[in-house]
Amino acid sequence: MSIKKRINDLFLALFYFERRIDPYYRDTFDNIFRKPISALAQALINFKRKDDHLQISEEKLLPNEKEITDLIIKQMALFTYDHYKHSFALRAGNTKTYGVVKGEFEVLPNLADNLRQGVFRYRKTYPAWVRFGGPGPLAPPDMKDNGVLSIGIKLMGVEGDKLLDEKWTQDFTGISAPTFTTPNIIENLKLQRHVYEGTPLFYFINPFDSHFLDAIMQGLYSKTQNSPLEVPYFSCVAYLFGEGQAIHSSVEWPEKLSPFIPVARLRLPVQRFDSRDQLTFAENLSYNPWHCIAEHRPLGNQNRARKSIYYELSGLRQSMNGEARIEPGGAEVFDD
């Protein structure tokens, strides 16, 4: 075992211990320190960030973007195969599935004109399958790793041409941190290589290529969670929604510039969701931000990469498990 791996494992042991005492002090810490620490980290990230002078919704391809995306897919596929070649294959990211539940996604009436975009143009209620997940790339017990949670909302019966294979769905995805782990796919490839080697700590603390500020932002929102229903979720990366832009995924949008505005209501009725058939259905579902209509096109290099990454890795997972890719229609019923 390498020295880096030993140090990383020691850090994880300390991290697991912190998870057990986190509930006793974390709320107080967040109330006092989260905002000022986040503001300082964001100021430093923005100070270092290059201004590409992009116009509204204008995108800029990175050099060798396809090659980098292919390398990320290869790295994550190697990780998936190595860890699950003798067992049931789980997702390479947002790995643990807490459950998939059925709900209703109601677009609210009387939205302002600038908010009436895509599926939010008209008041309507869509059936939805909602997945609640943990982080990754593995699925240890919750006390070891439930810091940053994820959500996937799959609407069904959505009309219009889609940007990926599913014909009648619209996916929305989010995590419980307002910024993404990496600012772009160049850095994401570095992280995936460290994950494969079992040394992700050194992606963040490398003094010659530091991502310490990104680690701070993730740490501020990574905590021992009580329930996936008790946390806010953020898209982190940008999507087309009328006027507006956001390309750098390490930068948080200040609420004073972009306040929360309700546009829809998600209802989840009381239900059982732990039958064997429904759990299998949950693991086989594919969520991809490119399961969408053009009005909600994902923006930025990380979203462009996610189109191929999610598609290829979900196909690998389903192939390893002997399952076919499915598109739900909303009428699925599972025995208790």
Backbone hydrogen bonds in HBPLUS format (Angstrom, degrees):
<---DONOR---> <-ACCEPTOR-->    atom                        ^
c    i                          cat <-CA-CA->   ^        H-A-AA   ^      H-
h    n   atom  resd res      DA  || num        DHA   H-A  angle D-A-AA Bond
n    s   type  num  typ     dist DA aas  dist angle  dist       angle   num
A0006-ARG N   A0002-SER O   3.04 MM   4  6.36 155.5  2.10 148.6 155.1     1
A0007-ILE N   A0003-ILE O   2.94 MM   4  6.22 161.8  1.97 154.3 158.9     2
A0008-ASN N   A0004-LYS O   2.86 MM   4  6.06 160.2  1.90 148.5 154.6     3
A0009-ASP N   A0005-LYS O   2.89 MM   4  6.07 156.6  1.94 147.3 153.4     4
A0010-LEU N   A0006-ARG O   2.94 MM   4  6.18 150.4  2.03 145.1 153.3     5
A0011-PHE N   A0007-ILE O   2.94 MM   4  6.22 158.1  1.99 150.7 156.5     6
A0012-LEU N   A0008-ASN O   2.96 MM   4  6.27 153.1  2.03 145.2 152.8     7
A0013-ALA N   A0009-ASP O   2.98 MM   4  6.26 151.3  2.06 143.9 151.2     8
A0014-LEU N   A0010-LEU O   3.08 MM   4  6.43 156.9  2.14 149.9 155.4     9
A0015-PHE N   A0011-PHE O   2.80 MM   4  6.05 151.1  1.88 147.3 156.9    10
A0016-TYR N   A0012-LEU O   2.77 MM   4  6.03 156.2  1.82 153.0 158.1    11
A0017-PHE N   A0013-ALA O   3.10 MM   4  6.36 150.2  2.19 140.6 148.4    12
A0018-GLU N   A0014-LEU O   2.93 MM   4  6.21 156.5  1.98 147.1 153.6    13
A0019-ARG N   A0015-PHE O   3.02 MM   4  6.32 146.2  2.14 145.5 154.5    14
A0020-ARG N   A0017-PHE O   3.02 MM   3  5.43 136.2  2.22 106.2 117.4    15
A0021-ILE N   A0018-GLU O   3.14 MM   3  5.33 131.6  2.38 101.7 114.1    16
A0022-ASP N   A0018-GLU O   2.80 MM   4  5.72 130.3  2.05 151.7 166.2    17
A0024-TYR N   A0021-ILE O   3.04 MM   3  5.70 150.9  2.12 120.4 128.6    18
A0025-TYR N   A0022-ASP O   3.19 MM   3  5.82 157.2  2.24 120.0 125.5    19
A0026-ARG N   A0022-ASP O   2.92 MM   4  5.43 155.9  1.98 173.7 174.8    20
A0029-PHE N   A0025-TYR O   3.03 MM   4  6.25 163.5  2.06 156.2 161.6    21
A0030-ASP N   A0026-ARG O   2.82 MM   4  6.01 168.9  1.83 159.9 161.9    22
A0031-ASN N   A0027-ASP O   2.99 MM   4  6.15 161.5  2.03 147.3 152.3    23
A0032-ILE N   A0028-THR O   3.15 MM   4  6.33 148.5  2.25 147.1 154.5    24
A0033-PHE N   A0029-PHE O   2.75 MM   4  5.65 170.1  1.76 163.3 166.7    25
A0034-ARG N   A0030-ASP O   3.19 MM   4  4.68 146.5  2.31 112.9 121.9    26
A0037-ILE N   A0033-PHE O   3.05 MM   4  6.02 165.3  2.07 160.0 164.6    27
A0038-SER N   A0034-ARG O   2.85 MM   4  5.89 163.5  1.87 155.1 160.6    28
A0039-ALA N   A0035-LYS O   2.87 MM   4  5.99 159.6  1.91 151.2 157.0    29
A0040-LEU N   A0036-PRO O   3.06 MM   4  6.22 157.0  2.12 143.2 148.5    30
A0041-ALA N   A0037-ILE O   2.93 MM   4  6.16 166.2  1.95 153.6 157.5    31
A0042-GLN N   A0038-SER O   2.84 MM   4  5.97 163.3  1.86 153.5 158.4    32
A0043-ALA N   A0039-ALA O   2.96 MM   4  6.07 151.4  2.04 140.7 148.7    33
A0044-LEU N   A0040-LEU O   3.05 MM   4  6.32 156.3  2.11 149.7 155.3    34
A0045-ILE N   A0041-ALA O   2.92 MM   4  6.17 156.6  1.98 149.0 156.0    35
A0046-ASN N   A0042-GLN O   2.88 MM   4  6.02 165.3  1.90 150.4 154.4    36
A0047-PHE N   A0043-ALA O   2.91 MM   4  6.03 143.5  2.05 137.7 148.2    37
A0048-LYS N   A0044-LEU O   3.15 MM   4  6.35 150.1  2.24 143.3 149.4    38
A0049-ARG N   A0045-ILE O   3.00 MM   4  6.06 125.2  2.31 137.7 153.0    39
A0058-GLU N   A0055-GLN O   2.98 MM   3  5.12 166.6  1.99 125.3 125.1    40
A0068-ILE N   A0064-ASN O   2.96 MM   4  6.19 158.9  2.01 156.6 162.6    41
A0069-THR N   A0065-GLU O   2.96 MM   4  6.16 160.5  2.00 148.7 154.2    42
A0070-ASP N   A0066-LYS O   2.90 MM   4  6.14 161.1  1.94 153.0 157.8    43
A0071-LEU N   A0067-GLU O   3.03 MM   4  6.26 148.2  2.14 141.8 150.1    44
A0072-ILE N   A0068-ILE O   2.96 MM   4  6.29 150.1  2.05 149.2 157.4    45
A0073-ILE N   A0069-THR O   2.98 MM   4  6.28 162.1  2.01 153.3 157.8    46
A0074-LYS N   A0070-ASP O   2.95 MM   4  6.17 159.1  2.00 144.6 150.4    47
A0075-GLN N   A0071-LEU O   2.90 MM   4  6.07 160.2  1.94 146.3 151.6    48
A0076-MET N   A0072-ILE O   2.92 MM   4  6.10 167.5  1.94 156.7 159.6    49
A0077-ALA N   A0073-ILE O   2.83 MM   4  5.88 150.3  1.92 147.3 156.3    50
A0078-LEU N   A0074-LYS O   2.97 MM   4  6.14 154.3  2.04 145.6 151.8    51
A0079-PHE N   A0075-GLN O   3.14 MM   4  6.41 157.0  2.19 143.0 148.9    52
A0080-THR N   A0076-MET O   2.94 MM   4  6.16 163.0  1.97 146.2 150.8    53
A0081-TYR N   A0077-ALA O   2.88 MM   4  6.06 168.9  1.89 153.5 156.3    54
A0082-ASP N   A0078-LEU O   2.89 MM   4  5.96 168.0  1.90 151.6 155.7    55
A0083-HIS N   A0079-PHE O   3.04 MM   4  6.11 156.0  2.10 149.8 155.5    56
A0084-TYR N   A0080-THR O   2.99 MM   4  5.90 142.4  2.13 147.3 156.4    57
A0085-LYS N   A0081-TYR O   2.95 MM   4  5.11 117.3  2.35 148.4 147.7    58
A0087-SER N   A0084-TYR O   3.15 MM   3  4.94 170.9  2.16 105.9 107.7    59
A0095-THR N   A0135-PRO O   2.40 MM  40  5.74 123.5  1.70 146.7 163.8    60
A0134-GLY N   A0096-LYS O   2.77 MM  38  4.84 149.3  1.86 133.9 142.3    61
A0098-TYR N   A0132-PHE O   2.81 MM  34  5.49 153.8  1.88 149.0 156.6    62
A0132-PHE N   A0099-GLY O   3.00 MM  33  5.71 166.1  2.02 169.6 173.9    63
A0101-VAL N   A0130-VAL O   2.85 MM  29  5.27 156.0  1.90 148.5 149.4    64
A0130-VAL N   A0101-VAL O   2.81 MM  29  5.27 174.5  1.81 160.8 162.5    65
A0103-GLY N   A0128-ALA O   2.84 MM  25  5.08 161.6  1.87 150.0 151.9    66
A0128-ALA N   A0103-GLY O   2.94 MM  25  5.08 146.9  2.05 144.1 138.6    67
A0104-GLU N   A0267-ARG O   2.90 MM 163  5.14 152.4  1.97 142.5 151.6    68
A0267-ARG N   A0104-GLU O   2.82 MM 163  5.14 166.9  1.83 155.5 159.5    69
A0105-PHE N   A0126-TYR O   2.85 MM  21  5.09 168.0  1.86 154.8 159.0    70
A0126-TYR N   A0105-PHE O   2.90 MM  21  5.09 165.5  1.92 137.1 138.8    71
A0106-GLU N   A0265-ARG O   2.82 MM 159  5.10 166.2  1.84 157.9 153.6    72
A0265-ARG N   A0106-GLU O   2.78 MM 159  5.10 151.6  1.86 141.0 150.6    73
A0107-VAL N   A0124-LYS O   2.79 MM  17  5.32 172.9  1.79 166.0 163.7    74
A0108-LEU N   A0263-VAL O   3.03 MM 155  5.60 165.9  2.05 130.9 135.0    75
A0115-LEU N   A0112-ALA O   2.91 MM   3  5.40 151.6  1.99 115.6 124.7    76
A0116-ARG N   A0113-ASP O   3.22 MM   3  5.29 152.1  2.30 102.0 110.2    77
A0117-GLN N   A0115-LEU O   2.88 MM   2  5.61 129.8  2.14 108.6  93.3    78
A0120-PHE N   A0117-GLN O   2.91 MM   3  5.23 152.6  1.98 138.6 135.7    79
A0121-ARG N   A0118-GLY O   3.12 MM   3  5.54 159.3  2.17 120.0 120.2    80
A0156-MET N   A0127-PRO O   3.02 MM  29  5.70 147.6  2.13 163.2 162.7    81
A0129-TRP N   A0154-LYS O   3.05 MM  25  5.25 151.6  2.13 140.6 146.3    82
A0154-LYS N   A0129-TRP O   2.98 MM  25  5.25 164.5  2.00 147.2 151.9    83
A0131-ARG N   A0152-GLY O   2.80 MM  21  4.98 160.0  1.84 149.1 154.6    84
A0152-GLY N   A0131-ARG O   2.91 MM  21  4.98 147.8  2.02 143.0 149.0    85
A0133-GLY N   A0150-SER O   2.96 MM  17  4.95 171.5  1.97 134.9 137.1    86
A0150-SER N   A0133-GLY O   2.87 MM  17  4.95 161.1  1.90 138.2 136.8    87
A0144-LYS N   A0141-PRO O   2.90 MM   3  5.62 155.7  1.96 122.2 130.1    88
A0145-ASP N   A0142-ASP O   3.05 MM   3  5.18 125.4  2.36  98.8 113.2    89
A0176-SER N   A0149-LEU O   2.89 MM  27  5.36 140.8  2.04 151.0 152.6    90
A0151-ILE N   A0174-GLY O   2.85 MM  23  5.31 157.9  1.90 150.4 150.3    91
A0174-GLY N   A0151-ILE O   2.97 MM  23  5.31 149.2  2.06 154.1 154.3    92
A0153-ILE N   A0172-PHE O   2.75 MM  19  5.07 169.6  1.76 159.5 163.1    93
A0172-PHE N   A0153-ILE O   2.84 MM  19  5.07 150.7  1.93 142.5 152.4    94
A0155-LEU N   A0170-GLN O   2.84 MM  15  5.07 171.1  1.85 151.7 148.7    95
A0170-GLN N   A0155-LEU O   3.09 MM  15  5.07 143.3  2.23 129.2 135.1    96
A0157-GLY N   A0168-TRP O   2.93 MM  11  5.12 116.4  2.34 139.4 156.0    97
A0158-VAL N   A0168-TRP O   2.91 MM  10  4.95 164.5  1.93 133.8 130.3    98
A0163-LEU N   A0292-CYS O   2.96 MM 129  5.88 144.3  2.08 157.7 169.0    99
A0171-ASP N   A0291-HIS O   2.80 MM 120  5.51 157.1  1.85 163.9 167.4   100
A0175-ILE N   A0234-PHE O   2.93 MM  59  5.43 151.2  2.01 150.0 150.6   101
A0234-PHE N   A0175-ILE O   2.69 MM  59  5.43 162.1  1.72 153.1 156.3   102
A0180-PHE N   A0249-SER O   2.86 MM  69  5.41 162.6  1.89 156.9 156.1   103
A0188-ASN N   A0184-ASN O   3.00 MM   4  6.21 146.8  2.11 140.5 151.0   104
A0189-LEU N   A0185-ILE O   2.97 MM   4  6.02 152.0  2.05 141.2 145.1   105
A0191-LEU N   A0187-GLU O   3.03 MM   4  6.40 156.3  2.09 149.7 156.0   106
A0192-GLN N   A0188-ASN O   2.89 MM   4  6.19 161.3  1.93 153.9 158.5   107
A0193-ARG N   A0189-LEU O   3.08 MM   4  6.30 151.5  2.16 147.6 154.5   108
A0194-HIS N   A0190-LYS O   3.14 MM   4  6.47 154.2  2.21 146.0 152.8   109
A0195-VAL N   A0191-LEU O   2.83 MM   4  6.14 154.3  1.90 153.6 161.9   110
A0196-TYR N   A0192-GLN O   3.00 MM   4  6.19 160.0  2.04 145.0 149.5   111
A0197-GLU N   A0193-ARG O   3.13 MM   4  6.34 148.4  2.23 140.1 148.5   112
A0198-GLY N   A0194-HIS O   2.95 MM   4  6.04 109.5  2.46 136.8 154.1   113
A0199-THR N   A0194-HIS O   2.80 MM   5  4.94 163.9  1.83 150.3 148.0   114
A0198-GLY N   A0195-VAL O   3.06 MM   3  4.99 151.7  2.14  99.5 108.3   115
A0202-PHE N   A0199-THR O   3.05 MM   3  5.82 143.3  2.19 122.6 129.6   116
A0203-TYR N   A0200-PRO O   3.03 MM   3  5.31 150.2  2.12 107.6 116.7   117
A0204-PHE N   A0201-LEU O   3.12 MM   3  5.58 128.1  2.40 105.1 116.4   118
A0205-ILE N   A0201-LEU O   3.18 MM   4  6.47 147.5  2.29 145.5 155.1   119
A0211-HIS N   A0204-PHE O   3.16 MM   7  4.39 159.5  2.20 114.6 119.3   120
A0209-ASP N   A0206-ASN O   3.10 MM   3  5.28 153.2  2.18 107.2 115.5   121
A0215-ALA N   A0211-HIS O   3.09 MM   4  6.47 150.0  2.19 145.7 154.8   122
A0216-ILE N   A0212-PHE O   2.93 MM   4  6.27 149.2  2.02 147.4 155.5   123
A0217-MET N   A0213-LEU O   3.05 MM   4  6.37 161.1  2.09 147.4 151.5   124
A0218-GLN N   A0214-ASP O   3.00 MM   4  6.28 158.6  2.05 149.2 154.7   125
A0219-GLY N   A0215-ALA O   2.80 MM   4  5.94 159.7  1.85 148.3 154.9   126
A0220-LEU N   A0216-ILE O   2.92 MM   4  6.11 147.3  2.03 152.0 159.3   127
A0221-TYR N   A0218-GLN O   3.14 MM   3  5.56 144.4  2.28 106.9 116.6   128
A0222-SER N   A0218-GLN O   2.97 MM   4  6.04 110.2  2.47 140.3 158.7   129
A0222-SER N   A0219-GLY O   3.30 MM   3  4.88 153.5  2.38  92.7 100.4   130
A0230-GLU N   A0227-SER O   3.14 MM   3  5.48 168.8  2.15 115.2 117.9   131
A0237-VAL N   A0235-SER O   2.67 MM   2  5.46 148.0  1.77 102.0  93.5   132
A0299-LEU N   A0238-ALA O   2.89 MM  61  5.25 174.4  1.89 137.8 135.9   133
A0240-LEU N   A0297-ARG O   2.81 MM  57  5.21 164.3  1.83 145.5 151.0   134
A0251-VAL N   A0248-HIS O   3.31 MM   3  5.86 166.1  2.33 115.6 119.1   135
A0257-LEU N   A0254-PRO O   3.05 MM   3  5.47 143.8  2.19 107.9 117.8   136
A0258-SER N   A0254-PRO O   2.93 MM   4  6.17 147.5  2.04 147.9 158.4   137
A0279-LEU N   A0275-SER O   2.94 MM   4  6.16 157.6  1.99 158.4 164.9   138
A0280-THR N   A0276-ARG O   3.02 MM   4  6.21 154.6  2.08 147.1 153.9   139
A0281-PHE N   A0277-ASP O   2.93 MM   4  6.14 156.9  1.99 143.1 150.0   140
A0282-ALA N   A0278-GLN O   2.84 MM   4  6.04 151.1  1.93 142.2 150.1   141
A0283-GLU N   A0279-LEU O   3.05 MM   4  6.34 154.5  2.11 145.3 150.7   142
A0284-ASN N   A0280-THR O   3.04 MM   4  6.23 138.3  2.22 143.3 154.9   143
A0284-ASN N   A0281-PHE O   3.17 MM   3  5.14 127.8  2.46  93.1 107.0   144
A0285-LEU N   A0281-PHE O   3.05 MM   4  6.21 129.7  2.32 147.2 158.4   145
A0291-HIS N   A0288-ASN O   2.85 MM   3  5.50 167.9  1.87 126.8 128.8   146
A0296-HIS N   A0293-ILE O   2.99 MM   3  5.78 163.2  2.02 124.5 129.7   147
A0297-ARG N   A0294-ALA O   3.15 MM   3  5.05 147.5  2.26 119.6 113.7   148
A0304-ARG N   A0300-GLY O   2.95 MM   4  6.24 157.8  2.00 152.8 160.0   149
A0305-ALA N   A0301-ASN O   2.97 MM   4  6.11 155.0  2.03 142.9 149.3   150
A0306-ARG N   A0302-GLN O   2.92 MM   4  6.11 147.7  2.02 139.2 148.5   151
A0307-LYS N   A0303-ASN O   3.30 MM   4  6.57 139.6  2.47 145.3 152.8   152
A0309-ILE N   A0305-ALA O   2.93 MM   4  6.08 175.2  1.93 160.2 161.2   153
A0310-TYR N   A0306-ARG O   2.88 MM   4  5.49 162.0  1.91 137.2 142.9   154
A0312-GLU N   A0308-SER O   2.85 MM   4  5.86 173.7  1.85 156.5 158.7   155
A0313-LEU N   A0309-ILE O   2.98 MM   4  5.95 165.2  2.00 150.4 155.3   156
A0314-SER N   A0310-TYR O   2.96 MM   4  5.84 152.6  2.04 139.9 147.4   157
A0315-GLY N   A0311-TYR O   3.10 MM   4  6.21 152.2  2.18 140.2 148.0   158
A0316-LEU N   A0312-GLU O   2.95 MM   4  6.24 150.1  2.04 143.7 152.0   159
A0317-ARG N   A0313-LEU O   2.94 MM   4  6.12 165.3  1.96 146.2 149.9   160
A0318-GLN N   A0314-SER O   2.94 MM   4  6.09 165.1  1.96 148.7 152.8   161
A0319-SER N   A0315-GLY O   2.89 MM   4  5.99 152.2  1.97 142.9 151.1   162
A0320-MET N   A0316-LEU O   2.90 MM   4  6.11 163.1  1.92 155.5 159.4   163
A0321-ASN N   A0317-ARG O   3.08 MM   4  6.28 142.4  2.23 142.0 152.1   164
A0323-GLU N   A0318-GLN O   2.76 MM   5  4.88 164.6  1.78 154.3 152.5   165
A0322-GLY N   A0319-SER O   3.09 MM   3  4.99 156.1  2.15 100.0 107.4   166
